[in-house]
Amino acid sequence: MDVLAFISILLSYIWVVQPWAAGDDLVGFICIAGALGVAVASLWRRGANPSLLGLRTDNLRTALPVYLLASFAYAGIVLLLLHGVVEVRPMKWPDPGKLLWRLGWAFMQEFCLLAFLLTRLRRLLTGDILAMVTAASLFAFFHLPNPFLTLYTLGGGLVAVWLFRRHPNLVAATVAHVSAATLVAWLLPGEITGRMRVGPTYWLLP
């Protein structure tokens, strides 16, 4: 029920609230906070171990290089596959003012994917592989109808859940998430990435 409630809140936000609120940050924050509240309450009620949820720093020195290498390799493979198909834009420097927002948003996504969905599905489903594939598929499902993001997050989600089983660290996962997302957002045209939009806004906004 916790997993279904979490999925329902996120889908309602993406497909109903987000286009209706027309970019109202407060409404979006309330919906995301509600989904996170369900996730945190579910994990707390079941006495989840913070270390197994990746809320730790003792393995950061080992985990961070592994996650970063995987994120750059994954983004690099995608860019190589698209080389010659689309025009790759010159690299530009990020806006420092948006860095904290990107890190916070990425942390929330990785918490939902790895600490909540993966952890809960590993208890609900038989076999870690099925739980990993299901968690990554749900993560990609939230990025419909954007075809690029759906496929990109499916692959990235599979990489993330595989690494998390061996190196459970949400800080490293967050940094890797920002790296992989930022590279394609910078280097690929908006016509390919769908300007990183999901839900009805993918169609409605220019």
Secondary structure, 3 states (H helix, E strand, C coil): CHHHHHHHHHHHHHHHHHHHHCCCHHHHHHHHHHHHHHHHHHHHHCCCCCCCCCCCCCCHHHHHHHHHHHHHHHHHHHHHHHECCECCCCCCCCCHHHHHHHHHHHHHHHHHHHHHHHHHHHHHCCCHHHHHHHHHHHHHHCCCCCHHHHHHHHHHHHHHHHHHHHCCCHHHHHHHHHHHHHHHHHHCCHHHHHHHCCCCHHHHCC
